[in-house]
Amino acid sequence: DPHRARHGLRARSDGAELTMIRIHSLTARLATLFAVLAASLLVLVAVLFGRMLDAHFQELDMHELQGKVTLIRNTLQDEAASGGRAERIQALERSFVGHESVGVLLRDVDGRVLNVIHPEHFTAAQRAGEPPSGVVTDWTVDGRPHRGVEVGIALPRSGSKDQTIAALVALDLSHHVHFLASVRNATWAGVVAAAMAAALFGWFAAHRGLAPLRRVTETARRLSARQLAERLSIDDAPLEVRDHAEAFNGMLARLEAAFQRLGDYSADIAHELRTPISNLMTQTQVALSRPRTIDEYQDILASNLEEYERIARMVSDMLFLAKAEENTLAHASEPVDLALEADALIDFYEALAEERQVRIVREGQASVQGDRLMLRRALSNLISNALRHTPDEGQITIRIDADATDIRLAVCNVGDPIPGDQIERIFERFHRGSAQREFRGEGAGLGLAITRSIVQAHRGQISAQSAEGATCFTITLPGHRAPSSS
């Protein structure tokens, strides 16, 4: 039946899956390990204890037998006693009244049985005169274990007749055997109970210890692009799990920050592109509203071209930043004279600076190892940014200095300071220090982000300070000092 076959296959598949879950359950593994270790140790202890107990009872049995042998010898060899062998044997019988667990069998030198005290402790063969197989021997009578020892006892001589007899003393071991059996049963029951308790304790400890991992799973299931603010509590986490929980919280923090930046980035892109696209649409609609002359169309196209160029620069800058973030920003490595590059840029911006009567000066000199075009672009961005925010008749200072390890290039200008809460964000994309700074110039807010990417690509750092009407951006690069002309 195909239906039954499919059902059977599914059942086997479910069973195999359940088996795999059991095999791969860390809690079950730890519980089983606890139970096996506890049972193994307890079994070892039980075996050692059983052997020591057996040895102890054997020692007690031999001590008991030796005591009875001494009693028999003293009774039969008592020189103060009167009478012959028969009278001494009768005296021996009276001595064993009340000793129901001990039997005595007396034989003469010819093997004939002279007397048996408590015959229920001897086999039929022994009562018939069969000698034991050794000095100390064990046997069973009606299912009861016995241990015996045979000794020769010389009676006081009566004439020339040999008075030596053999005494076989038997001790009933049933009480000891029953006690040892009870101890063994109790011990094995304790081993099983202890193994189960160890398994339960192991499961509980593993279950509690792995609780942070279950919380990681539960938190991961609830995560989404809109819900990344959850964090794992590490207060009750064991040391072995705390590092993982902290790493997971760190990952969540980075993801949250990345998604926040991505959302802000998308909103900034939409905001920055909206203005030139809106200008293009408005100018095109105005141009199509009525017939125009060739000169008017040319003016409109020239205006549109400016907007296209603005969008193209923005896209190019964004691609540059994307490559920088992916560490795919290739750059050359050559000696770069920072003083020469600064002087070239001062000449480039001279016309714009003179128009506003802004003075640009350069102090110091140094060389670094890097990409000349990229470093010039970074310095150009800083100078352009300084020009936009320097008031008329102000001054921009480019300061270059070096020590044994680092080279520093600073671009400082007077003007409106950057608010303190904005200093840490001015290197982000599309970010401007304040509303007043935003309305000065046509920058898209990518220049400082590009500058930071270029500096980081050269294994350097960039920082900003703004206070008391002056703002200074400082680039620190690994030192490769070389002489240069001023």
C-alpha positions as CSV (number, residue, x, y, z in Angstrom):
1,D,0.0,0.0,0.0
2,P,1.7,3.3,-1.1
3,H,-0.1,5.2,1.7
4,R,1.2,2.8,4.4
5,A,4.6,2.8,2.8
6,R,4.7,6.6,2.9
7,H,3.4,6.6,6.5
8,G,6.0,4.0,7.5
9,L,8.8,6.0,5.8
10,R,7.6,9.2,7.6
11,A,7.5,7.4,10.9
12,R,11.0,6.1,10.4
13,S,12.1,9.6,9.4
14,D,10.5,11.1,12.5
15,G,12.1,8.4,14.7
16,A,15.5,9.1,13.1
17,E,15.0,12.8,13.6
18,L,14.1,12.2,17.3
19,T,17.2,10.0,17.7
20,M,19.4,12.7,16.2
21,I,17.9,15.2,18.5
22,R,18.6,13.0,21.5
23,I,22.1,12.3,20.3
24,H,22.9,15.9,19.6
25,S,21.2,17.3,22.8
26,L,24.0,18.8,24.9
27,T,21.9,18.6,28.0
28,A,21.2,14.9,27.5
29,R,24.9,14.3,26.9
30,L,25.9,16.0,30.1
31,A,23.3,14.3,32.1
32,T,24.3,10.9,30.7
33,L,28.0,11.7,31.4
34,F,27.2,12.6,35.0
35,A,25.2,9.4,35.5
36,V,28.0,7.2,33.9
37,L,30.7,8.8,35.9
38,A,28.8,8.6,39.2
39,A,27.8,5.0,38.5
40,S,31.3,4.0,37.6
41,L,32.8,5.6,40.7
42,L,30.1,4.0,42.9
43,V,30.6,0.6,41.3
44,L,34.3,0.8,41.9
45,V,33.7,1.8,45.5
46,A,31.1,-0.9,46.0
47,V,33.4,-3.6,44.6
48,L,36.3,-2.5,46.8
49,F,34.0,-2.3,49.8
50,G,32.6,-5.7,49.1
51,R,36.0,-7.3,48.9
52,M,37.1,-5.6,52.1
53,L,33.9,-6.8,53.8
54,D,34.4,-10.4,52.5
55,A,38.0,-10.3,53.8
56,H,36.8,-9.0,57.2
57,F,34.2,-11.7,57.6
58,Q,36.7,-14.4,56.6
59,E,39.0,-13.1,59.2
60,L,36.2,-13.2,61.8
61,D,35.3,-16.7,60.7
62,M,38.8,-18.0,61.1
63,H,39.1,-16.2,64.4
64,E,35.9,-17.9,65.5
65,L,37.1,-21.3,64.3
66,Q,40.5,-20.9,66.0
67,G,38.7,-20.0,69.2
68,K,36.6,-23.2,69.0
69,V,39.7,-25.3,68.3
70,T,41.3,-23.8,71.4
71,L,38.2,-24.7,73.4
72,I,38.2,-28.2,72.1
73,R,41.9,-28.7,72.7
74,N,41.7,-27.3,76.2
75,T,38.7,-29.5,77.0
76,L,40.2,-32.7,75.7
77,Q,43.7,-32.1,77.0
78,D,42.6,-30.9,80.5
79,E,44.9,-32.8,82.8
80,A,42.8,-31.9,85.8
81,A,39.8,-33.8,84.3
82,S,39.3,-37.4,85.3
83,G,38.2,-40.2,83.2
84,G,39.1,-41.5,79.8
85,R,38.4,-40.4,76.2
86,A,34.7,-41.0,76.5
87,E,34.4,-38.8,79.5
88,R,36.4,-36.0,77.9
89,I,34.2,-36.2,74.8
90,Q,31.1,-35.9,77.0
91,A,32.6,-32.9,78.7
92,L,33.2,-31.4,75.2
93,E,29.6,-31.9,74.3
94,R,28.6,-30.0,77.4
95,S,30.9,-27.2,76.4
96,F,29.1,-26.6,73.0
97,V,25.6,-26.4,74.5
98,G,24.1,-23.2,73.1
99,H,26.7,-22.9,70.2
100,E,24.1,-23.9,67.6
101,S,26.1,-22.5,64.7
102,V,29.2,-24.6,65.4
103,G,29.6,-28.3,64.8
104,V,32.3,-30.7,65.9
105,L,33.2,-34.1,64.4
106,L,35.8,-36.3,66.1
107,R,37.6,-39.1,64.4
108,D,40.3,-41.5,65.6
109,V,43.5,-42.4,63.9
110,D,41.7,-45.1,61.9
111,G,39.1,-42.6,60.5
112,R,36.3,-43.9,62.6
113,V,33.8,-41.2,63.7
114,L,33.9,-41.1,67.5
115,N,31.3,-38.3,68.0
116,V,29.4,-35.6,66.2
117,I,28.2,-32.5,67.9
118,H,25.5,-30.7,66.0
119,P,25.6,-33.2,63.0
120,E,23.3,-30.9,60.9
121,H,26.5,-28.9,60.0
122,F,28.2,-31.9,58.2
123,T,27.5,-33.8,55.0
124,A,26.7,-37.5,55.0
125,A,30.1,-38.3,53.7
126,Q,31.8,-36.4,56.5
127,R,29.6,-38.1,59.1
128,A,30.6,-41.5,57.5
129,G,34.3,-40.7,58.2
130,E,35.5,-39.0,54.9
131,P,38.4,-36.8,55.7
132,P,38.3,-33.1,54.5
133,S,40.2,-32.1,51.3
134,G,42.4,-29.6,53.2
135,V,43.1,-28.1,56.6
136,V,40.6,-25.4,55.9
137,T,37.7,-26.3,53.5
138,D,34.2,-25.0,52.6
139,W,31.1,-27.1,51.9
140,T,27.3,-26.7,51.7
141,V,24.7,-28.5,53.6
142,D,21.0,-28.1,52.6
143,G,22.0,-24.9,50.8
144,R,23.7,-23.4,53.8
145,P,27.4,-22.6,53.4
146,H,29.9,-23.8,55.9
147,R,33.6,-23.4,56.6
148,G,35.6,-25.9,58.6
149,V,39.1,-26.5,59.9
150,E,40.5,-29.9,61.1
151,V,43.2,-30.3,63.7
152,G,44.9,-33.2,65.4
153,I,44.6,-33.3,69.2
154,A,46.7,-35.6,71.4
155,L,44.9,-36.7,74.5
156,P,46.7,-37.6,77.7
157,R,48.3,-41.0,77.1
158,S,46.5,-44.0,78.7
159,G,49.1,-46.8,78.8
160,S,50.7,-47.4,75.5
161,K,47.5,-46.7,73.4
162,D,47.7,-43.8,71.0
163,Q,45.1,-41.3,72.1
164,T,45.4,-38.8,69.2
165,I,42.1,-37.8,67.5
166,A,41.2,-35.5,64.7
167,A,38.6,-32.8,65.3
168,L,36.8,-31.2,62.4
169,V,35.2,-27.9,63.5
170,A,32.4,-26.5,61.2
171,L,31.0,-23.0,61.3
172,D,27.7,-22.1,59.7
173,L,28.2,-19.1,57.5
174,S,24.5,-18.5,56.6
175,H,24.2,-15.4,58.7
176,H,27.3,-13.8,57.2
177,V,26.2,-14.7,53.7
178,H,22.7,-13.3,54.2
179,F,24.2,-10.1,55.6
180,L,26.6,-9.7,52.7
181,A,23.8,-10.3,50.2
182,S,21.7,-7.7,51.9
183,V,24.7,-5.3,51.8
184,R,25.3,-6.0,48.1
185,N,21.6,-5.5,47.3
186,A,21.5,-2.2,49.2
187,T,24.8,-1.1,47.6
188,W,23.6,-1.8,44.0
189,A,20.3,-0.1,44.8
190,G,22.2,2.9,46.1
191,V,24.4,2.9,42.9
192,V,21.3,3.0,40.7
193,A,19.7,5.7,42.8
194,A,22.9,7.7,42.9
195,A,23.3,7.4,39.1
196,M,19.7,8.6,38.6
197,A,20.2,11.4,41.0
198,A,23.5,12.3,39.2
199,A,21.7,12.2,35.9
200,L,18.9,14.5,37.2
201,F,21.5,16.9,38.7
202,G,23.5,16.9,35.5
203,W,20.4,17.6,33.5
204,F,19.4,20.4,35.8
205,A,22.9,21.9,35.9
206,A,23.2,21.7,32.1
207,H,19.7,23.1,31.6
208,R,20.4,26.0,33.8
209,G,23.9,26.6,32.5
210,L,22.7,26.6,28.9
211,A,19.8,29.0,29.6
212,P,21.8,31.9,28.1
213,L,22.2,30.0,24.8
214,R,18.4,29.4,24.7
215,R,18.0,33.1,25.3
216,V,20.3,33.8,22.3
217,T,18.0,31.6,20.2
218,E,14.9,33.3,21.4
219,T,16.3,36.7,20.9
220,A,17.6,35.8,17.4
221,R,14.1,34.6,16.5
222,R,12.6,38.0,17.5
223,L,15.2,40.1,15.7
224,S,14.3,42.0,12.6
225,A,15.5,45.1,10.8
226,R,13.1,47.1,12.9
227,Q,13.8,45.4,16.2
228,L,17.5,45.3,17.0
229,A,17.4,47.0,20.4
230,E,17.2,43.7,22.4
231,R,20.2,42.6,24.4
232,L,21.0,39.5,26.4
233,S,21.4,39.7,30.2
234,I,24.8,38.4,31.2
235,D,24.4,38.9,35.0
236,D,23.5,35.2,35.6
237,A,25.5,33.8,32.7
238,P,28.4,31.4,33.5
239,L,31.9,32.4,32.5
240,E,31.9,29.9,29.6
241,V,28.8,31.5,28.1
242,R,29.4,35.1,29.1
243,D,31.9,35.7,26.3
244,H,29.4,34.4,23.7
245,A,26.6,36.6,25.2
246,E,28.8,39.6,25.2
247,A,29.9,38.9,21.6
248,F,26.2,38.5,20.6
249,N,25.3,41.8,22.3
250,G,28.2,43.4,20.5
251,M,27.0,42.0,17.2
252,L,23.4,43.3,17.9
253,A,24.8,46.8,18.7
254,R,26.8,46.8,15.5
255,L,23.9,45.7,13.5
256,E,21.6,48.3,15.1
257,A,24.2,51.0,14.3
258,A,24.6,49.8,10.8
259,F,20.9,49.7,10.1
260,Q,20.5,53.1,11.7
261,R,23.3,54.5,9.4
262,L,21.7,52.7,6.4
263,G,18.3,54.3,7.2
264,D,19.9,57.7,7.7
265,Y,22.0,57.2,4.6
266,S,19.0,56.3,2.5
267,A,17.0,59.3,3.8
268,D,20.0,61.6,3.1
269,I,20.4,60.3,-0.4
270,A,16.7,60.9,-1.1
271,H,17.0,64.4,0.4
272,E,20.1,65.3,-1.5
273,L,18.8,63.9,-4.9
274,R,15.4,65.5,-4.4
275,T,16.7,69.0,-4.9
276,P,18.5,68.6,-8.2
277,I,15.8,66.3,-9.6
278,S,13.1,68.8,-8.5
279,N,15.1,71.6,-10.2
280,L,15.4,69.6,-13.4
281,M,11.7,68.8,-13.5
282,T,10.7,72.4,-12.8
283,Q,13.0,73.8,-15.4
284,T,11.9,71.3,-18.0
285,Q,8.2,72.0,-17.2
286,V,8.8,75.7,-17.6
287,A,10.7,75.1,-20.8
288,L,7.8,73.1,-22.2
289,S,5.1,75.5,-21.0
290,R,5.5,77.7,-24.2
291,P,7.7,78.0,-27.2
292,R,11.1,79.5,-26.5
293,T,14.0,80.9,-28.4
294,I,17.2,79.0,-29.0
295,D,19.0,81.2,-26.5
296,E,16.4,80.4,-23.8
297,Y,16.6,76.7,-24.5
298,Q,20.4,76.9,-24.3
299,D,20.2,78.7,-20.9
300,I,17.8,76.0,-19.6
301,L,20.0,73.2,-20.9
302,A,23.1,74.8,-19.3
303,S,21.2,75.0,-16.0
304,N,20.2,71.4,-16.4
305,L,23.7,70.4,-17.1
306,E,24.9,72.0,-13.8
307,E,22.3,69.9,-12.0
308,Y,23.4,66.8,-13.8
309,E,27.0,67.5,-13.0
310,R,26.0,67.9,-9.3
311,I,24.3,64.5,-9.4
312,A,27.2,63.0,-11.2
313,R,29.7,64.3,-8.5
314,M,27.4,63.0,-5.8
315,V,27.2,59.5,-7.4
316,S,31.0,59.5,-7.9
317,D,31.6,60.5,-4.3
318,M,29.2,57.8,-3.1
319,L,30.9,55.1,-5.2
320,F,34.3,56.3,-3.8
321,L,33.0,55.9,-0.2
322,A,31.5,52.5,-1.0
323,K,34.9,51.3,-2.2
324,A,36.5,52.7,0.9
325,E,34.1,50.9,3.2
326,E,34.7,47.6,1.3
327,N,38.5,48.1,1.6
328,T,38.8,48.0,-2.2
329,L,40.1,51.5,-2.5
330,A,43.4,51.0,-4.4
331,H,46.0,53.7,-4.1
332,A,49.6,54.2,-5.2
333,S,52.5,54.4,-2.9
334,E,55.0,57.1,-3.7
335,P,56.8,59.9,-1.8
336,V,54.4,62.9,-1.6
337,D,55.7,66.4,-0.7
338,L,52.9,67.9,1.3
339,A,54.3,71.4,1.1
340,L,54.3,71.3,-2.8
341,E,50.7,69.9,-2.8
342,A,49.5,72.6,-0.4
343,D,51.2,75.3,-2.5
344,A,49.5,74.0,-5.7
345,L,46.1,74.0,-4.0
346,I,46.7,77.5,-2.6
347,D,47.3,78.7,-6.2
348,F,44.2,76.9,-7.4
349,Y,41.9,78.5,-4.8
350,E,43.7,81.9,-5.0
351,A,41.1,83.5,-7.2
352,L,38.2,82.5,-5.0
353,A,40.1,83.5,-1.9
354,E,41.0,86.9,-3.3
355,E,37.4,87.6,-4.3
356,R,36.5,87.4,-0.6
357,Q,39.8,88.8,0.6
358,V,40.7,85.6,2.4
359,R,44.3,84.9,3.0
360,I,45.7,81.3,2.8
361,V,49.1,80.6,4.3
362,R,51.2,77.5,4.6
363,E,53.6,76.7,7.5
364,G,56.1,73.9,7.6
365,Q,56.9,71.0,5.3
366,A,57.1,67.2,5.3
367,S,56.8,64.2,3.0
368,V,54.7,61.1,3.3
369,Q,54.4,57.8,1.5
370,G,51.1,57.5,-0.3
371,D,48.9,58.3,-3.2
372,R,49.5,61.9,-4.4
373,L,46.1,62.4,-6.1
374,M,44.1,61.0,-3.2
375,L,46.1,63.1,-0.6
376,R,45.6,66.2,-2.8
377,R,41.9,65.5,-2.9
378,A,41.7,65.1,0.9
379,L,43.6,68.4,1.4
380,S,41.5,70.1,-1.3
381,N,38.3,69.1,0.5
382,L,39.6,70.6,3.8
383,I,40.6,73.8,2.1
384,S,37.3,74.1,0.2
385,N,35.4,73.4,3.4
386,A,37.4,76.1,5.2
387,L,36.8,78.6,2.4
388,R,33.0,78.1,2.6
389,H,33.0,78.8,6.3
390,T,35.7,81.6,6.6
391,P,34.3,85.1,6.8
392,D,35.5,87.8,4.4
393,E,39.0,89.1,5.2
394,G,39.7,86.0,7.3
395,Q,42.6,83.7,7.2
396,I,43.2,80.0,6.5
397,T,46.3,78.4,7.9
398,I,47.8,75.1,6.5
399,R,50.2,73.8,9.1
400,I,52.6,70.9,8.4
401,D,54.9,69.4,11.0
402,A,56.5,66.0,11.7
403,D,58.2,64.1,14.5
404,A,60.0,60.8,14.6
405,T,56.9,58.7,14.1
406,D,54.0,60.9,12.7
407,I,53.3,63.6,10.3
408,R,50.5,66.1,11.0
409,L,48.7,68.3,8.5
410,A,46.3,70.8,9.9
411,V,43.9,73.2,8.1
412,C,42.6,75.9,10.4
413,N,40.2,78.8,9.8
414,V,38.3,81.4,11.7
415,G,34.5,81.5,11.5
416,D,31.4,80.1,13.1
417,P,32.4,77.2,15.4
418,I,31.0,73.7,15.1
419,P,28.6,72.8,18.0
420,G,30.2,70.4,20.4
421,D,27.5,67.8,19.9
422,Q,28.2,67.8,16.2
423,I,32.0,67.3,16.3
424,E,31.8,63.5,16.4
425,R,29.3,63.4,13.4
426,I,30.8,65.9,10.9
427,F,32.7,63.0,9.2
428,E,29.5,61.2,8.5
429,R,27.9,61.2,5.0
430,F,25.6,64.1,4.2
431,H,26.1,65.6,7.7
432,R,26.7,69.3,8.2
433,G,27.8,70.8,11.5
434,S,24.8,73.2,11.8
435,A,22.0,74.8,9.9
436,Q,24.0,78.0,9.4
437,R,26.9,75.9,7.9
438,E,24.4,74.0,5.7
439,F,23.2,77.0,3.9
440,R,26.7,78.2,3.0
441,G,27.8,76.7,-0.3
442,E,26.5,73.9,-2.4
443,G,28.3,70.9,-0.8
444,A,26.4,67.7,-0.4
445,G,28.1,66.8,2.9
446,L,30.4,64.1,1.4
447,G,33.7,66.0,1.4
448,L,34.7,65.3,5.0
449,A,33.5,61.6,4.7
450,I,35.7,61.2,1.6
451,T,38.6,62.9,3.4
452,R,38.3,60.5,6.3
453,S,38.2,57.5,4.0
454,I,41.4,58.7,2.2
455,V,43.2,59.2,5.5
456,Q,42.1,55.8,6.8
457,A,43.3,54.2,3.6
458,H,46.7,55.6,4.4
459,R,46.6,54.2,7.9
460,G,46.1,57.6,9.4
461,Q,43.6,59.5,11.5
462,I,41.7,62.7,11.2
463,S,40.2,64.8,14.0
464,A,38.5,68.2,14.4
465,Q,38.5,70.9,17.1
466,S,36.3,73.9,17.1
467,A,36.3,76.6,19.8
468,E,36.5,80.3,20.3
469,G,35.7,81.2,16.8
470,A,38.3,78.9,15.2
471,T,38.0,75.4,13.6
472,C,40.9,73.1,12.9
473,F,41.0,69.8,11.1
474,T,44.1,67.7,11.8
475,I,45.3,64.8,9.7
476,T,47.9,62.4,11.3
477,L,49.8,60.0,9.0
478,P,52.5,57.5,9.6
479,G,55.9,59.2,9.3
480,H,58.1,59.0,6.2
481,R,60.0,62.2,6.6
482,A,62.0,63.5,3.7
483,P,63.5,66.9,2.8
484,S,61.5,69.1,0.5
485,S,61.8,72.6,-0.9
486,S,59.6,75.3,0.4
